[in-house]
Amino acid sequence: MRRRNYRGAASPYGRGRPGRHGRKDEMWIVPVRQGGDMFYVGDEFFRALWRYRAELAPVYWLIGCFVGGAWLHASGPNWWPMPVVAGLTGLLLLTFRPVALISRYPLLNRWRVRLWGTGFILSVSVWLTIATVIGPTAGKMELVAFLATATFAVPWLWREDRRRLTKVRILRDRFPDTADAAGLTGAKMLSAILDKWGWTARIKLRRGQHWTEAITAIPQLESAFGARNGALRVEPVNHDAGAFTLRMVEVDPHSEPIEWAPRPGKRNQSITQPITVGVFEDGSDISVSFLRKHVLIGGASDSGKSGLLNVILARLAECGDVAMWGIDLKEGMELSPWSRALNRPVATNKDSAEILLAAGVAELEKRASFLMASGRREWEPEFDAPALFIIIDEYAELSRKAQKLADSIARRGRAVCVTLIIATQRPTQTAMGEGTAARSQMQVRFCLRVNERPDVDLILGAGKLKAGWDTTMFDSPGKFFVSGPGMDTPRRGRAYRITDADVRAAADLHARHADTGPGGRSESRSDGPSGGQGSNGSPAGVSGPEMALWAALNDAPAEGVSVADLRAVTGHGKTQLYRRLNALKAQGQAEQVGRGLWRSRRADTAPQGQQEGDPESHPE
Ligand SMILES: Nc1ncnc2c1ncn2[C@@H]1O[C@H](COP(=O)(O)OP(=O)(O)OP(=O)(O)O)[C@@H](O)[C@H]1O
C-alpha cells in the first residue's frame, strides 16, 4: 500500500521508514483510506461503536447474551453447568476481590457497584443456564432479557462518573469548533478533568502558536463556550510553549468569603511544614512553605493585606518552633491584638521599630556565629531554637535607618531563620528604601488587587503581568496570586476571612508570654525557663536555650562547666539537658571532660577520655 505525504503526494516509503539521516519520516505520512467514501463511513461507524462503548454497553450485553445462549443451546442442553460455573466464579471474585482485580477496577470498592455487579452476574448466568436448556428465544426468554437489560442499564448509564465521562467527551469533540471561533484554529483538547467547581483541560496549540496567544483570546473563548465573563483561566504548561491549561470556573468557590476554621491543638504544628492560608479556585488548599523565606504581601488599599497577614500570623502562632516580633506603624492597630502571641511587644513607632530591627540583626549575627562554630550551614528550627519571623505592616513607613536594618536581615537572615514578612501597598524602590535590595530578596510574594497594572510587576517581579498574573480585575478582598518556589503559574487564591474575634481567640490560645498582653509590660519577659537573657545575651525565647547551651560550652574552661550551671543557663531539666549534650557529643561538637563536666570540643585539644559508662552520660 502506498502512503501519502502531507501534501497528498504519494510517498515511496512505507510508514516509519528511516529518512536520509536515520530520522523517521512518519510525521509526513497519513494513512490512505482505500475504498472510497463507503469505506470511510464504515470506518467512522466502527470507531464510534468503540468510542461510545460505555454508553452502548447495554446493547452489547443483550447481543452477547443472545449469541452466547444460542451457541450454548446449539452445543447441547447438557452444557448448562458452564454458565453456572462462570457465574459462580464471577460472584467469588466479587466477594473476595483479589488485589489484581481491585487495582484494575477500584470502583469495586464501592458497595453499590458490588451490589449491582452481583445482581448482574446472577441474572446473566441464570438466564444463560435456562437458555442453554430451552433456547434463547423459547417462551418469554426474549422479553425477560429485554426487561433485565433495561433494569441494569438505568444505574449503569446514570452513574456519576459516566455522566462526567460523557461531558468530557462532548467538550473534547466540540473543542476544535470552539477554538476556531476564538481564533485558535488547529488547537486540540488533549484531556479534561471535571471537578465540583468546573473543569480543567490540557490544550495543545497548532505548531507555531504560543500559549500567550491563548491569554489574548480569553474573551473570545469565553464567548465561544457561552461562559460568563471571567470564567476562563489560562496557565502555561511547563516545558511546552505550545500548550496550556484551560480552566473553566463554572461555580466560583471564591464568590463567598471562606471562613477561617481554627485548628484544635496548641502549638503542635511545625514551620518545617507548609502552612495553609486559603483556598485555590479549584477548591484545593493553598499551602505555602515559609521556612527560611522572606515574604512580601502587596496590594491596594482594602484589598485584604491585613486580613491575609492575620491569617499568616494565626498559622505561625500554631507552630511551636516559631517566634514572632511585630512592627505596626499604623499605631499598632493591626498587630496589637496579637501581642500575647508575639515574643516581644509590638513596635508602633519609628524609634521602637529601629530598636526591634537592630535586635533582629544582632540575633541574626549571633545565630550565624553559632552555626559557624558548630559547623552547620542552616538553622534547624526547634521548640528551643525557633525560627524568628519579623512581621512589618506598612513597610514604607519605616525610617531610612530601619529600612537599612531590614535590608540587612533580608540579605543575610535566611540561613539562620530570621526572616521578614512585609506588607505594603506599592513596593516601589522608594517605599522599600533607596539603595536597598530588600524587594529582590522576597521569595514568596502575595499580590492582592492592585489598581494599576504595572503594580503587578512591582509586587511579583518583572514580566509577571505579561505572563497572566494580572490582579486588577480581582473583585473582592482577600483574592490573590502567590508566587514562590514551586508556585510559578497564576492560580487564583482567596485567603480565609478571619474576624477580630478569631484573632483574639488565636492570640489567647497561642500566647507566648502572658505578660505581654495589649499594653503589657515591655521587655518584662525575664523570668522562667525560656525567658530572660541567655548567657550569650540572646533575646529571650528566640535564640533560646540551644544557643545558651552552646555559648556556655564554648566559654567553659579546660576542666569543663558543670551540669548544674548548664541547667541554670538553659532552663532545661536534667533529662532534656543530657539528651542535648549526648546529641552534641554524637555530632563531635561537645565532650565530657569529667564527671558531670562538659565543654565544647575544641580543635586544639585531643579528645579526652570519653569515660564510657559514666552514669551521668545518660539521662536519668
Ligand atoms: N479573605 C477575605 N475574605 C473576605 N473579606 C475580607 C478578606 N480579607 C479582608 N476582607 C475584608 O476586606 C476589608 C479590607 O481588608 P483589609 O483591612 O485587610 O485590607 P487592607 O488591604 O489591609 O487595607 P489597608 O491597606 O487600607 O489597610 C475588611 O472589611 C475585611 O473584613
The ligand as an SDF file (V2000), in Angstrom:
LIG
                    3D

 31 33  0  0  0  0  0  0  0  0999 V2000
  -10.1340   36.9730   52.8260 N   0  0  0  0  0  0  0  0  0  0  0  0
  -11.1180   37.8480   52.9760 C   0  0  0  0  0  0  0  0  0  0  0  0
  -12.3850   37.4690   52.6880 N   0  0  0  0  0  0  0  0  0  0  0  0
  -13.3870   38.3520   52.8230 C   0  0  0  0  0  0  0  0  0  0  0  0
  -13.2420   39.6350   53.2330 N   0  0  0  0  0  0  0  0  0  0  0  0
  -12.0150   40.0580   53.5320 C   0  0  0  0  0  0  0  0  0  0  0  0
  -10.8830   39.1950   53.4180 C   0  0  0  0  0  0  0  0  0  0  0  0
   -9.7800   39.9010   53.7700 N   0  0  0  0  0  0  0  0  0  0  0  0
  -10.2020   41.1320   54.0890 C   0  0  0  0  0  0  0  0  0  0  0  0
  -11.5380   41.2440   53.9630 N   0  0  0  0  0  0  0  0  0  0  0  0
  -12.3400   42.4290   54.2130 C   0  0  0  0  0  0  0  0  0  0  0  0
  -11.8850   43.4680   53.3660 O   0  0  0  0  0  0  0  0  0  0  0  0
  -11.8040   44.7010   54.0630 C   0  0  0  0  0  0  0  0  0  0  0  0
  -10.4020   45.2850   53.9200 C   0  0  0  0  0  0  0  0  0  0  0  0
   -9.4780   44.3710   54.4340 O   0  0  0  0  0  0  0  0  0  0  0  0
   -8.0300   44.7990   54.9980 P   0  0  0  0  0  0  0  0  0  0  0  0
   -8.1570   45.8200   56.0590 O   0  0  0  0  0  0  0  0  0  0  0  0
   -7.3330   43.5370   55.3180 O   0  0  0  0  0  0  0  0  0  0  0  0
   -7.4150   45.4860   53.7020 O   0  0  0  0  0  0  0  0  0  0  0  0
   -6.0010   46.2160   53.5760 P   0  0  0  0  0  0  0  0  0  0  0  0
   -5.5010   45.8900   52.2260 O   0  0  0  0  0  0  0  0  0  0  0  0
   -5.1350   45.8550   54.7250 O   0  0  0  0  0  0  0  0  0  0  0  0
   -6.4220   47.7220   53.6300 O   0  0  0  0  0  0  0  0  0  0  0  0
   -5.4850   48.9770   54.0470 P   0  0  0  0  0  0  0  0  0  0  0  0
   -4.3270   48.9990   53.1150 O   0  0  0  0  0  0  0  0  0  0  0  0
   -6.3910   50.1340   53.8570 O   0  0  0  0  0  0  0  0  0  0  0  0
   -5.1010   48.7230   55.4710 O   0  0  0  0  0  0  0  0  0  0  0  0
  -12.1720   44.3980   55.5100 C   0  0  0  0  0  0  0  0  0  0  0  0
  -13.5140   44.8130   55.6880 O   0  0  0  0  0  0  0  0  0  0  0  0
  -12.0840   42.9100   55.6350 C   0  0  0  0  0  0  0  0  0  0  0  0
  -13.0950   42.4000   56.5040 O   0  0  0  0  0  0  0  0  0  0  0  0
  1  2  1  0
  2  3  1  0
  2  7  2  0
  3  4  2  0
  4  5  1  0
  5  6  2  0
  6  7  1  0
  6 10  1  0
  7  8  1  0
  8  9  2  0
  9 10  1  0
 10 11  1  0
 11 12  1  0
 11 30  1  0
 12 13  1  0
 13 14  1  0
 13 28  1  0
 14 15  1  0
 15 16  1  0
 16 17  2  0
 16 18  1  0
 16 19  1  0
 19 20  1  0
 20 21  2  0
 20 22  1  0
 20 23  1  0
 23 24  1  0
 24 25  2  0
 24 26  1  0
 24 27  1  0
 28 29  1  0
 28 30  1  0
 30 31  1  0
M  END
$$$$
